[in-house]
Amino acid sequence: MGRSASPWDGGAAWSGRGVRRGLRSAIACHGVGLHSGAAVSLQLVPVAPGAGIAVRRVDLPGAPVVPALWNYVADTRMCTVLADPARPEVRVGTVEHVMAALAGLGIDDAMIEVDGPECPILDGSAAEFAFLIGCAGIAESAVAREAIEILRPVRVVDGAAYAALEPAGPRAGAFAMALEIEFAAAAIGRQRYACDLTPGGFIAELSRARTFTFADEVEALQAAGLARGGSLANAVVVDDARVMNPEGLRFGDEFVRHKLLDVVGDLALAGAPMLGRFEGSRTGHRINNMVLRALFADAANYRMVGAVSELAAVA
């Protein structure tokens, strides 16, 4: 597929030449589904440059494929679920963390193979997926990469939450992100975090932030068929002012960082990196998908451009 590149060896490997990137080799992991509690295996597989990212259900007859795109999102309750509208049984849930790792490390082309209806939760963050990508190796191709340049502000509101995509302005070439969250639990309260999305920044600032839940909601979630695979090994559990995980938090503001990690994964379903800015408050998977639908509802909101500089700097 081309020369090897790594997101951890400094800026030289990420030349910002505007070419598509894929995996050098296949790599697999095994775990449990956060919501199903079932054992599941996932494999990341190289594909031809230009193929994009998709999910293959290897456990179903014919191993059907669902494109990892915003218009294939079928459910956003507690996770992002992709499904084939013509075959509702071809669905894969909890795709946001592996999608965040692929997008955060600048992978344009890959097949995600799973043998069940949900991706494994692993440790509840994207760090282990990022580690797998690094082990598989990143290959630059000779195929030109395009990005989605935001031309007009797009804003959606869902109750007390909002999400907005805006032009980059003088910072053309960067994708800046800022998010605020607020929860009644004293351990969280109000938090805000902002960063630029670069491979180095993703690894250092977002990839290790874990999903979280509240102790008084666990029983209700499990009764609704959700969070059956959840544990202190794959989620931060909050009981008002107390974090129940013995090891504590990975960051003082791990909660907002994880929510921003979810934004990265959900926006990756745009199908190409974006040039512009994301701003949000109290976001979730539903509104993350809503802002993409609003963006693509009007062709005047964006244009496809050659992606030259958005990965040029590695923090």
Secondary structure, 3 states (H helix, E strand, C coil): CCCEECCCCCCCCCCCCCEEEEECCCEEEEEEECCCCCEEEEEEECCCCCCCEEEEECCCCCCCEEECCHHHEEECCCCCEEEECCEEEEEEECCHHHHHHHHHCCCCEEEEEECCCECECCCCCCHHHHHHHHHHCEEEEEEECEEEEECCCEEEEECCEEEEEECCHHHCCCEEEEEEEECCCCCCCEEEEEEECCHHHHHHHHCCCCCEEEHHHHHHHHHCCCCCCCCCCCCEEEECCEECCCCCCCCCCHHHHHHHHHHHHHHHHHCCCEEEEEEEECCCHHHHHHHHHHHHCCHHHEEEEECCCCCCCCC
